[in-house]
Amino acid sequence: MSASFLITGLRGPAALDWVRRLGRAGHRVAAADSLRWPIGRKSRYLSHYEVLPYAREDSLEYALAVKRAAEEFGADWIIPNCEEIFFLAHHREIFTGRARLLAEPLEVLEMLHHKGKFARFTQASDGPAFKIQAPESHEFRSREALNAFVSAVPSGSLDQWVLKATFSRFAARVKIKPTLEDCRSIRPTADNPWIAQRFIPGTPSCSYSLAIDGVITAHTAYYPKHSVDGGAGFYFEPLVRPDLLEFASEVVARLNFSGQIAFDFIDSESVVRVIECNPRATSGVFLLDSSDPLKYLSGTDGQALWPMEMIPKMLGSGMMFYPGWRARRCDYRRGTDVLSPPDDRVGILARPRQLWELLQRSKELDNHYNLIAAATDDFEWNGGPMK
């Protein structure tokens, strides 16, 4: 049985991975993004591409454009992959036709996306305790509240904490073991809250899950072995971690969650802590095997989970061009490049085109060529009202 899919957020490698998986399984696939030349636009598995308006400029116009693209293509599923999911969830009520939008209501996604609220959710006393919880966390909505916290911290103990914006991504706006000067530079407000979280020394690990109606149908776990300054990873070493699957299963069951959901953890000598949640696609999707995705989007009905491949996956360009190549050569030979598989080598021209377009956006934003900011500015959501 075949189906039709609309994949949004095509600038992200995870969205391109969805396009390829669905196309290889014989499904019709369209994609949409506000970029004219996202990395996956020339994929051989893509039947149609739609350029969308900016989600942050007019969320309803954006959602209507996605709905229209899905209807014209005859999509059965709309699968968001980046932070555009928040804008689509905000207008979830308009998606009442044939296509199923794989997104929970905004209030559920906001709780998971908000680092302070998610920490409280894992520590909640109104239900069975999660075996894995977030570290001790304190939220600040004013400079005065942050100053009071800093004053209460014993002298010389600020290095036992991490300060981070409650809405942040790619390890940006994070102060690990902050100094007093770092604390003075932060201006928390009601619209821009920050949290202090107890620093947990240890090794990072991550999980990715697909859930349908509160039941996980696909799950991967991995160690982000190589990354950009401890932020966005580009080498993903698969792990067998039943404890992370158990945690993810408990979360999605308690929320009756449908969609993609990912967690970042720290493994210390004595305990595992969950640091944050991303209610969207992450690099963990690369580790799933070549099964037909439709089987797992339709629910498991008691069948086994979508299998995980125990082969490291990587973003080959990151491995090759990020500083420190010599130390990564052995890992490069072990890994599989997800950007340029033999059957769909779009990367050679697609990456420079997308990079050039993001550079132009960066100029418009006057952000001194901050490509990470340019890559998310049109759909980044940091809480609060949407236009």
KOLZADO-973156 format. One record per residue (C-alpha): residue number from 1; residue in three letters; z, x, y. Coordinates in nm, 2 decimals, decimal comma. Each point is the difference from the previous one (the first is absolute). Example, Ala and Ser with C-alpha at 12.3 -4.5 7.8 and 13.67 -1.06 7.14 Angstrom:
# residues 2
+-----+-----+--------+--------+--------+
:   k :   r :      z :      x :      y :
+-----+-----+--------+--------+--------+
:   1 : Ala :   0,78 :   1,23 :  -0,45 :
:   2 : Ser :  -0,07 :   0,14 :   0,34 :
+-----+-----+--------+--------+--------+
This chain:
# residues 387
+-----+-----+--------+--------+--------+
:   k :   r :      z :      x :      y :
+-----+-----+--------+--------+--------+
:   1 : Met :   0,00 :   0,00 :   0,00 :
:   2 : Ser :  -0,09 :   0,13 :   0,34 :
:   3 : Ala :   0,13 :  -0,08 :   0,35 :
:   4 : Ser :  -0,07 :   0,08 :   0,36 :
:   5 : Phe :   0,24 :   0,21 :   0,22 :
:   6 : Leu :   0,04 :   0,08 :   0,37 :
:   7 : Ile :   0,19 :   0,33 :   0,05 :
:   8 : Thr :   0,14 :   0,07 :   0,35 :
:   9 : Gly :   0,11 :   0,33 :   0,14 :
:  10 : Leu :  -0,29 :   0,19 :  -0,13 :
:  11 : Arg :   0,08 :   0,31 :   0,20 :
:  12 : Gly :   0,28 :   0,07 :  -0,25 :
:  13 : Pro :  -0,08 :   0,18 :  -0,33 :
:  14 : Ala :   0,21 :  -0,26 :  -0,19 :
:  15 : Ala :  -0,24 :  -0,27 :   0,12 :
:  16 : Leu :  -0,30 :   0,20 :  -0,10 :
:  17 : Asp :   0,17 :   0,04 :  -0,34 :
:  18 : Trp :   0,03 :  -0,38 :  -0,03 :
:  19 : Val :  -0,37 :  -0,03 :   0,08 :
:  20 : Arg :  -0,10 :   0,24 :  -0,27 :
:  21 : Arg :   0,23 :  -0,14 :  -0,26 :
:  22 : Leu :  -0,13 :  -0,36 :   0,05 :
:  23 : Gly :  -0,36 :   0,11 :   0,03 :
:  24 : Arg :   0,02 :   0,20 :  -0,33 :
:  25 : Ala :   0,14 :  -0,31 :  -0,17 :
:  26 : Gly :  -0,30 :  -0,20 :   0,10 :
:  27 : His :   0,15 :  -0,20 :   0,29 :
:  28 : Arg :  -0,17 :  -0,07 :   0,34 :
:  29 : Val :   0,18 :   0,19 :   0,28 :
:  30 : Ala :  -0,02 :  -0,03 :   0,38 :
:  31 : Ala :   0,22 :   0,19 :   0,24 :
:  32 : Ala :   0,10 :  -0,02 :   0,36 :
:  33 : Asp :   0,16 :   0,22 :   0,27 :
:  34 : Ser :  -0,01 :   0,04 :   0,37 :
:  35 : Leu :  -0,16 :   0,35 :  -0,04 :
:  36 : Arg :  -0,38 :   0,01 :   0,00 :
:  37 : Trp :   0,00 :   0,29 :  -0,25 :
:  38 : Pro :   0,30 :  -0,01 :  -0,22 :
:  39 : Ile :   0,01 :   0,24 :  -0,29 :
:  40 : Gly :  -0,11 :  -0,26 :  -0,26 :
:  41 : Arg :  -0,29 :  -0,17 :   0,19 :
:  42 : Lys :  -0,27 :   0,17 :  -0,21 :
:  43 : Ser :   0,16 :  -0,05 :  -0,34 :
:  44 : Arg :  -0,25 :  -0,10 :  -0,26 :
:  45 : Tyr :   0,24 :  -0,27 :  -0,11 :
:  46 : Leu :   0,01 :  -0,18 :   0,33 :
:  47 : Ser :  -0,22 :  -0,30 :   0,04 :
:  48 : His :   0,08 :  -0,08 :   0,37 :
:  49 : Tyr :   0,19 :   0,15 :   0,29 :
:  50 : Glu :   0,14 :  -0,19 :   0,30 :
:  51 : Val :   0,11 :   0,16 :   0,32 :
:  52 : Leu :   0,32 :  -0,18 :   0,13 :
:  53 : Pro :   0,16 :  -0,03 :   0,34 :
:  54 : Tyr :   0,33 :   0,19 :   0,07 :
:  55 : Ala :   0,29 :  -0,18 :  -0,16 :
:  56 : Arg :   0,25 :   0,10 :   0,27 :
:  57 : Glu :  -0,21 :  -0,13 :   0,29 :
:  58 : Asp :  -0,03 :  -0,36 :  -0,14 :
:  59 : Ser :   0,16 :  -0,06 :  -0,34 :
:  60 : Leu :  -0,14 :  -0,35 :  -0,04 :
:  61 : Glu :  -0,36 :   0,11 :   0,08 :
:  62 : Tyr :   0,05 :   0,28 :  -0,25 :
:  63 : Ala :   0,13 :  -0,24 :  -0,27 :
:  64 : Leu :  -0,28 :  -0,24 :   0,06 :
:  65 : Ala :  -0,26 :   0,28 :  -0,03 :
:  66 : Val :   0,14 :   0,10 :  -0,33 :
:  67 : Lys :   0,00 :  -0,37 :  -0,12 :
:  68 : Arg :  -0,36 :  -0,04 :   0,12 :
:  69 : Ala :  -0,11 :   0,32 :  -0,18 :
:  70 : Ala :   0,17 :  -0,12 :  -0,32 :
:  71 : Glu :  -0,16 :  -0,34 :   0,01 :
:  72 : Glu :  -0,35 :   0,13 :   0,07 :
:  73 : Phe :   0,03 :   0,24 :  -0,28 :
:  74 : Gly :   0,15 :  -0,25 :  -0,24 :
:  75 : Ala :   0,31 :   0,21 :  -0,07 :
:  76 : Asp :   0,26 :  -0,11 :  -0,25 :
:  77 : Trp :   0,25 :   0,25 :   0,12 :
:  78 : Ile :   0,09 :   0,17 :   0,33 :
:  79 : Ile :   0,19 :   0,33 :  -0,06 :
:  80 : Pro :   0,15 :   0,17 :   0,31 :
:  81 : Asn :   0,08 :   0,36 :  -0,04 :
:  82 : Cys :   0,13 :   0,14 :   0,33 :
:  83 : Glu :   0,22 :  -0,15 :   0,28 :
:  84 : Glu :  -0,26 :  -0,27 :   0,07 :
:  85 : Ile :   0,20 :  -0,19 :  -0,26 :
:  86 : Phe :   0,26 :  -0,09 :   0,26 :
:  87 : Phe :  -0,25 :  -0,17 :   0,22 :
:  88 : Leu :  -0,16 :  -0,19 :  -0,28 :
:  89 : Ala :   0,34 :  -0,11 :  -0,13 :
:  90 : His :   0,09 :  -0,12 :   0,35 :
:  91 : His :  -0,29 :  -0,24 :  -0,03 :
:  92 : Arg :   0,03 :  -0,06 :  -0,37 :
:  93 : Glu :  -0,03 :  -0,38 :   0,05 :
:  94 : Ile :  -0,37 :   0,02 :   0,09 :
:  95 : Phe :  -0,08 :   0,15 :  -0,34 :
:  96 : Thr :  -0,02 :  -0,33 :  -0,19 :
:  97 : Gly :  -0,35 :   0,02 :  -0,15 :
:  98 : Arg :  -0,14 :   0,16 :  -0,31 :
:  99 : Ala :   0,13 :   0,35 :   0,06 :
: 100 : Arg :   0,35 :   0,09 :  -0,08 :
: 101 : Leu :   0,16 :   0,23 :   0,26 :
: 102 : Leu :   0,22 :   0,26 :  -0,18 :
: 103 : Ala :   0,27 :   0,00 :   0,26 :
: 104 : Glu :   0,35 :  -0,14 :   0,03 :
: 105 : Pro :   0,12 :  -0,19 :   0,31 :
: 106 : Leu :   0,07 :   0,23 :   0,30 :
: 107 : Glu :   0,38 :  -0,04 :  -0,02 :
: 108 : Val :   0,00 :   0,15 :  -0,35 :
: 109 : Leu :  -0,23 :   0,29 :   0,09 :
: 110 : Glu :   0,20 :   0,06 :   0,33 :
: 111 : Met :   0,33 :   0,03 :  -0,19 :
: 112 : Leu :  -0,16 :   0,25 :  -0,24 :
: 113 : His :  -0,18 :   0,20 :   0,27 :
: 114 : His :   0,31 :   0,02 :   0,23 :
: 115 : Lys :   0,20 :   0,30 :  -0,12 :
: 116 : Gly :   0,33 :  -0,14 :   0,11 :
: 117 : Lys :  -0,05 :  -0,35 :  -0,15 :
: 118 : Phe :  -0,13 :   0,15 :  -0,32 :
: 119 : Ala :   0,30 :   0,22 :  -0,03 :
: 120 : Arg :   0,23 :  -0,30 :   0,05 :
: 121 : Phe :  -0,20 :  -0,19 :  -0,26 :
: 122 : Thr :   0,06 :   0,27 :  -0,27 :
: 123 : Gln :   0,37 :   0,00 :   0,09 :
: 124 : Ala :   0,05 :  -0,38 :   0,03 :
: 125 : Ser :   0,31 :  -0,15 :  -0,15 :
: 126 : Asp :  -0,14 :  -0,36 :  -0,04 :
: 127 : Gly :  -0,16 :   0,08 :  -0,34 :
: 128 : Pro :   0,00 :   0,25 :  -0,29 :
: 129 : Ala :   0,02 :   0,35 :   0,13 :
: 130 : Phe :  -0,31 :   0,21 :  -0,03 :
: 131 : Lys :   0,06 :   0,31 :  -0,21 :
: 132 : Ile :  -0,20 :   0,20 :   0,26 :
: 133 : Gln :   0,10 :  -0,05 :   0,36 :
: 134 : Ala :  -0,09 :   0,14 :   0,34 :
: 135 : Pro :   0,23 :   0,27 :   0,14 :
: 136 : Glu :   0,27 :  -0,10 :   0,25 :
: 137 : Ser :  -0,19 :  -0,13 :   0,31 :
: 138 : His :   0,09 :  -0,09 :   0,36 :
: 139 : Glu :  -0,23 :  -0,18 :   0,24 :
: 140 : Phe :  -0,02 :   0,05 :   0,37 :
: 141 : Arg :  -0,15 :  -0,24 :   0,26 :
: 142 : Ser :   0,11 :   0,19 :   0,31 :
: 143 : Arg :   0,06 :   0,35 :   0,12 :
: 144 : Glu :   0,37 :  -0,09 :   0,03 :
: 145 : Ala :   0,03 :  -0,09 :  -0,36 :
: 146 : Leu :  -0,17 :   0,33 :  -0,11 :
: 147 : Asn :   0,23 :   0,20 :   0,24 :
: 148 : Ala :   0,31 :  -0,17 :  -0,16 :
: 149 : Phe :  -0,12 :   0,09 :  -0,34 :
: 150 : Val :  -0,07 :   0,36 :   0,09 :
: 151 : Ser :   0,35 :   0,02 :   0,17 :
: 152 : Ala :   0,16 :  -0,13 :  -0,32 :
: 153 : Val :  -0,17 :   0,26 :  -0,23 :
: 154 : Pro :   0,23 :   0,29 :  -0,06 :
: 155 : Ser :  -0,09 :   0,32 :   0,18 :
: 156 : Gly :  -0,27 :   0,19 :  -0,18 :
: 157 : Ser :  -0,09 :  -0,29 :  -0,23 :
: 158 : Leu :  -0,31 :  -0,13 :   0,15 :
: 159 : Asp :  -0,19 :   0,20 :  -0,26 :
: 160 : Gln :   0,12 :  -0,26 :  -0,25 :
: 161 : Trp :  -0,22 :  -0,27 :   0,15 :
: 162 : Val :  -0,36 :  -0,09 :   0,06 :
: 163 : Leu :  -0,11 :  -0,20 :   0,30 :
: 164 : Lys :  -0,32 :  -0,21 :  -0,02 :
: 165 : Ala :  -0,17 :  -0,29 :   0,17 :
: 166 : Thr :   0,05 :  -0,32 :  -0,20 :
: 167 : Phe :  -0,38 :  -0,04 :   0,01 :
: 168 : Ser :  -0,17 :   0,33 :  -0,07 :
: 169 : Arg :  -0,26 :   0,15 :  -0,23 :
: 170 : Phe :  -0,12 :   0,33 :  -0,14 :
: 171 : Ala :   0,34 :   0,16 :   0,08 :
: 172 : Ala :  -0,07 :  -0,04 :   0,37 :
: 173 : Arg :   0,29 :  -0,08 :   0,24 :
: 174 : Val :   0,25 :   0,16 :  -0,24 :
: 175 : Lys :   0,27 :   0,25 :   0,08 :
: 176 : Ile :   0,14 :   0,17 :  -0,31 :
: 177 : Lys :   0,34 :   0,17 :   0,06 :
: 178 : Pro :  -0,03 :  -0,08 :   0,37 :
: 179 : Thr :   0,15 :   0,21 :   0,28 :
: 180 : Leu :   0,18 :  -0,14 :   0,30 :
: 181 : Glu :  -0,32 :   0,06 :   0,20 :
: 182 : Asp :  -0,20 :  -0,21 :  -0,26 :
: 183 : Cys :   0,26 :  -0,28 :   0,05 :
: 184 : Arg :  -0,04 :   0,01 :   0,37 :
: 185 : Ser :  -0,38 :  -0,04 :  -0,03 :
: 186 : Ile :   0,02 :  -0,33 :  -0,18 :
: 187 : Arg :   0,01 :  -0,33 :   0,19 :
: 188 : Pro :   0,07 :  -0,28 :  -0,24 :
: 189 : Thr :  -0,05 :  -0,36 :   0,13 :
: 190 : Ala :   0,01 :  -0,35 :  -0,14 :
: 191 : Asp :  -0,38 :   0,03 :  -0,04 :
: 192 : Asn :   0,00 :   0,36 :  -0,12 :
: 193 : Pro :   0,31 :   0,04 :  -0,22 :
: 194 : Trp :   0,09 :   0,32 :  -0,18 :
: 195 : Ile :   0,23 :   0,07 :  -0,30 :
: 196 : Ala :   0,21 :   0,28 :  -0,11 :
: 197 : Gln :  -0,01 :   0,05 :  -0,37 :
: 198 : Arg :   0,22 :   0,24 :  -0,21 :
: 199 : Phe :  -0,20 :   0,31 :  -0,09 :
: 200 : Ile :  -0,05 :   0,03 :  -0,37 :
: 201 : Pro :  -0,10 :   0,34 :  -0,13 :
: 202 : Gly :  -0,23 :  -0,01 :  -0,29 :
: 203 : Thr :  -0,36 :  -0,05 :  -0,12 :
: 204 : Pro :  -0,23 :  -0,28 :   0,12 :
: 205 : Ser :  -0,16 :  -0,24 :  -0,24 :
: 206 : Cys :  -0,21 :  -0,31 :   0,06 :
: 207 : Ser :  -0,10 :  -0,32 :  -0,18 :
: 208 : Tyr :  -0,28 :  -0,25 :   0,04 :
: 209 : Ser :  -0,02 :  -0,35 :  -0,15 :
: 210 : Leu :  -0,22 :  -0,30 :  -0,01 :
: 211 : Ala :   0,19 :  -0,32 :  -0,04 :
: 212 : Ile :  -0,11 :  -0,36 :  -0,06 :
: 213 : Asp :   0,25 :  -0,29 :   0,05 :
: 214 : Gly :   0,30 :   0,23 :  -0,04 :
: 215 : Val :  -0,12 :   0,19 :  -0,30 :
: 216 : Ile :  -0,13 :   0,36 :   0,01 :
: 217 : Thr :  -0,34 :   0,03 :  -0,17 :
: 218 : Ala :  -0,08 :   0,36 :   0,10 :
: 219 : His :   0,24 :   0,29 :   0,07 :
: 220 : Thr :  -0,03 :   0,38 :   0,06 :
: 221 : Ala :   0,25 :   0,26 :   0,10 :
: 222 : Tyr :  -0,08 :   0,35 :   0,14 :
: 223 : Tyr :   0,13 :   0,31 :   0,17 :
: 224 : Pro :  -0,18 :   0,07 :   0,33 :
: 225 : Lys :  -0,03 :   0,37 :  -0,07 :
: 226 : His :  -0,21 :   0,09 :   0,30 :
: 227 : Ser :   0,01 :  -0,17 :   0,34 :
: 228 : Val :  -0,04 :   0,04 :   0,37 :
: 229 : Asp :   0,33 :   0,13 :   0,13 :
: 230 : Gly :   0,19 :  -0,22 :  -0,25 :
: 231 : Gly :  -0,18 :  -0,31 :   0,12 :
: 232 : Ala :  -0,33 :  -0,13 :  -0,14 :
: 233 : Gly :  -0,07 :   0,14 :  -0,34 :
: 234 : Phe :  -0,33 :   0,12 :  -0,15 :
: 235 : Tyr :   0,10 :   0,10 :  -0,35 :
: 236 : Phe :   0,16 :  -0,24 :  -0,24 :
: 237 : Glu :   0,17 :   0,11 :  -0,32 :
: 238 : Pro :   0,06 :  -0,29 :  -0,24 :
: 239 : Leu :   0,36 :  -0,06 :  -0,12 :
: 240 : Val :   0,15 :  -0,21 :  -0,28 :
: 241 : Arg :   0,29 :  -0,17 :   0,18 :
: 242 : Pro :   0,13 :  -0,32 :  -0,16 :
: 243 : Asp :   0,28 :  -0,02 :   0,26 :
: 244 : Leu :  -0,25 :  -0,03 :   0,28 :
: 245 : Leu :  -0,19 :  -0,27 :  -0,19 :
: 246 : Glu :   0,33 :  -0,19 :  -0,05 :
: 247 : Phe :   0,08 :   0,02 :   0,37 :
: 248 : Ala :  -0,35 :  -0,12 :   0,10 :
: 249 : Ser :   0,02 :  -0,28 :  -0,25 :
: 250 : Glu :   0,34 :  -0,12 :   0,13 :
: 251 : Val :  -0,13 :   0,00 :   0,36 :
: 252 : Val :  -0,32 :  -0,20 :  -0,07 :
: 253 : Ala :   0,19 :  -0,24 :  -0,23 :
: 254 : Arg :   0,26 :  -0,07 :   0,26 :
: 255 : Leu :  -0,26 :  -0,07 :   0,27 :
: 256 : Asn :  -0,26 :  -0,17 :  -0,24 :
: 257 : Phe :  -0,23 :   0,25 :   0,16 :
: 258 : Ser :  -0,38 :   0,02 :  -0,04 :
: 259 : Gly :  -0,20 :   0,30 :   0,13 :
: 260 : Gln :   0,01 :   0,37 :   0,01 :
: 261 : Ile :   0,34 :   0,17 :   0,06 :
: 262 : Ala :   0,11 :   0,36 :   0,01 :
: 263 : Phe :   0,33 :   0,18 :   0,03 :
: 264 : Asp :   0,10 :   0,36 :   0,10 :
: 265 : Phe :   0,31 :   0,15 :  -0,18 :
: 266 : Ile :   0,21 :   0,31 :   0,01 :
: 267 : Asp :   0,13 :   0,14 :  -0,33 :
: 268 : Ser :   0,32 :   0,19 :   0,06 :
: 269 : Glu :   0,22 :   0,16 :  -0,26 :
: 270 : Ser :   0,23 :  -0,30 :  -0,04 :
: 271 : Val :  -0,19 :  -0,30 :   0,12 :
: 272 : Val :  -0,34 :  -0,15 :   0,08 :
: 273 : Arg :  -0,04 :  -0,16 :   0,35 :
: 274 : Val :  -0,28 :  -0,22 :   0,13 :
: 275 : Ile :  -0,10 :   0,11 :   0,35 :
: 276 : Glu :  -0,26 :  -0,26 :   0,10 :
: 277 : Cys :  -0,25 :  -0,26 :  -0,11 :
: 278 : Asn :  -0,37 :  -0,04 :   0,08 :
: 279 : Pro :  -0,12 :  -0,35 :  -0,08 :
: 280 : Arg :  -0,36 :   0,11 :  -0,03 :
: 281 : Ala :  -0,23 :   0,23 :  -0,19 :
: 282 : Thr :   0,10 :   0,37 :  -0,03 :
: 283 : Ser :  -0,13 :   0,30 :  -0,19 :
: 284 : Gly :   0,16 :  -0,12 :  -0,32 :
: 285 : Val :  -0,30 :  -0,22 :  -0,07 :
: 286 : Phe :  -0,20 :   0,31 :  -0,08 :
: 287 : Leu :   0,21 :   0,06 :  -0,31 :
: 288 : Leu :  -0,10 :  -0,33 :  -0,17 :
: 289 : Asp :  -0,25 :   0,03 :  -0,29 :
: 290 : Ser :  -0,36 :  -0,15 :   0,00 :
: 291 : Ser :   0,10 :  -0,35 :  -0,12 :
: 292 : Asp :  -0,15 :  -0,31 :   0,16 :
: 293 : Pro :   0,23 :  -0,08 :   0,30 :
: 294 : Leu :  -0,06 :  -0,38 :  -0,04 :
: 295 : Lys :   0,20 :   0,00 :  -0,32 :
: 296 : Tyr :   0,31 :   0,11 :   0,19 :
: 297 : Leu :  -0,06 :  -0,21 :   0,31 :
: 298 : Ser :   0,00 :  -0,31 :  -0,22 :
: 299 : Gly :   0,35 :   0,07 :  -0,12 :
: 300 : Thr :   0,12 :   0,17 :  -0,32 :
: 301 : Asp :   0,10 :  -0,30 :  -0,21 :
: 302 : Gly :   0,22 :   0,24 :  -0,19 :
: 303 : Gln :  -0,26 :   0,27 :  -0,05 :
: 304 : Ala :   0,05 :   0,36 :   0,06 :
: 305 : Leu :  -0,01 :   0,15 :   0,35 :
: 306 : Trp :  -0,32 :   0,15 :   0,14 :
: 307 : Pro :   0,01 :   0,35 :  -0,16 :
: 308 : Met :   0,07 :   0,31 :   0,21 :
: 309 : Glu :  -0,20 :   0,32 :  -0,05 :
: 310 : Met :   0,20 :   0,31 :  -0,04 :
: 311 : Ile :  -0,24 :   0,22 :   0,19 :
: 312 : Pro :   0,08 :   0,12 :   0,35 :
: 313 : Lys :  -0,22 :  -0,16 :   0,27 :
: 314 : Met :  -0,07 :   0,16 :   0,34 :
: 315 : Leu :  -0,19 :  -0,04 :   0,33 :
: 316 : Gly :  -0,22 :   0,31 :  -0,05 :
: 317 : Ser :  -0,06 :   0,06 :   0,37 :
: 318 : Gly :   0,37 :   0,02 :   0,07 :
: 319 : Met :   0,05 :   0,24 :  -0,29 :
: 320 : Met :  -0,28 :   0,22 :   0,12 :
: 321 : Phe :   0,04 :   0,00 :   0,37 :
: 322 : Tyr :   0,37 :  -0,04 :   0,08 :
: 323 : Pro :   0,16 :   0,34 :   0,06 :
: 324 : Gly :   0,14 :   0,17 :  -0,31 :
: 325 : Trp :  -0,30 :  -0,04 :  -0,23 :
: 326 : Arg :   0,08 :   0,30 :  -0,21 :
: 327 : Ala :   0,33 :  -0,14 :  -0,12 :
: 328 : Arg :  -0,18 :  -0,32 :  -0,11 :
: 329 : Arg :  -0,29 :   0,14 :  -0,19 :
: 330 : Cys :   0,15 :  -0,06 :  -0,35 :
: 331 : Asp :   0,09 :  -0,36 :   0,09 :
: 332 : Tyr :  -0,35 :  -0,05 :   0,14 :
: 333 : Arg :  -0,15 :   0,10 :  -0,34 :
: 334 : Arg :   0,23 :  -0,25 :  -0,18 :
: 335 : Gly :  -0,05 :  -0,30 :   0,23 :
: 336 : Thr :  -0,28 :  -0,26 :   0,03 :
: 337 : Asp :  -0,14 :  -0,06 :   0,35 :
: 338 : Val :   0,01 :  -0,37 :   0,07 :
: 339 : Leu :  -0,22 :   0,03 :   0,31 :
: 340 : Ser :  -0,31 :   0,13 :  -0,17 :
: 341 : Pro :  -0,03 :  -0,12 :  -0,36 :
: 342 : Pro :  -0,33 :   0,09 :  -0,18 :
: 343 : Asp :  -0,13 :  -0,37 :   0,01 :
: 344 : Asp :   0,06 :  -0,05 :   0,38 :
: 345 : Arg :  -0,01 :   0,31 :   0,20 :
: 346 : Val :   0,02 :  -0,16 :   0,35 :
: 347 : Gly :   0,24 :   0,26 :   0,14 :
: 348 : Ile :  -0,23 :   0,28 :   0,12 :
: 349 : Leu :  -0,13 :  -0,20 :   0,30 :
: 350 : Ala :   0,25 :  -0,28 :   0,01 :
: 351 : Arg :   0,30 :   0,20 :   0,09 :
: 352 : Pro :  -0,16 :   0,18 :   0,30 :
: 353 : Arg :  -0,13 :  -0,34 :   0,13 :
: 354 : Gln :   0,34 :  -0,16 :  -0,03 :
: 355 : Leu :   0,17 :   0,31 :   0,16 :
: 356 : Trp :  -0,25 :  -0,01 :   0,29 :
: 357 : Glu :   0,06 :  -0,37 :   0,06 :
: 358 : Leu :   0,38 :   0,06 :  -0,01 :
: 359 : Leu :  -0,04 :   0,28 :   0,25 :
: 360 : Gln :  -0,18 :  -0,23 :   0,24 :
: 361 : Arg :   0,28 :  -0,25 :  -0,03 :
: 362 : Ser :   0,25 :   0,27 :   0,05 :
: 363 : Lys :  -0,16 :   0,08 :   0,34 :
: 364 : Glu :   0,01 :  -0,36 :   0,09 :
: 365 : Leu :   0,38 :  -0,01 :  -0,08 :
: 366 : Asp :   0,06 :   0,32 :   0,20 :
: 367 : Asn :   0,22 :   0,12 :  -0,28 :
: 368 : His :  -0,11 :   0,37 :   0,00 :
: 369 : Tyr :  -0,21 :  -0,03 :  -0,32 :
: 370 : Asn :   0,28 :  -0,15 :  -0,21 :
: 371 : Leu :  -0,22 :  -0,11 :  -0,29 :
: 372 : Ile :   0,29 :  -0,17 :  -0,18 :
: 373 : Ala :   0,07 :  -0,22 :   0,30 :
: 374 : Ala :  -0,37 :  -0,08 :   0,04 :
: 375 : Ala :  -0,03 :  -0,09 :  -0,36 :
: 376 : Thr :   0,26 :  -0,27 :   0,02 :
: 377 : Asp :   0,00 :  -0,11 :   0,36 :
: 378 : Asp :  -0,21 :  -0,31 :  -0,04 :
: 379 : Phe :   0,22 :  -0,15 :  -0,27 :
: 380 : Glu :   0,33 :   0,17 :   0,02 :
: 381 : Trp :   0,29 :  -0,24 :   0,02 :
: 382 : Asn :   0,35 :   0,09 :   0,12 :
: 383 : Gly :   0,16 :  -0,34 :  -0,01 :
: 384 : Gly :   0,01 :  -0,25 :   0,27 :
: 385 : Pro :  -0,25 :  -0,26 :   0,12 :
: 386 : Met :  -0,37 :   0,03 :  -0,08 :
: 387 : Lys :  -0,27 :  -0,08 :   0,25 :
+-----+-----+--------+--------+--------+
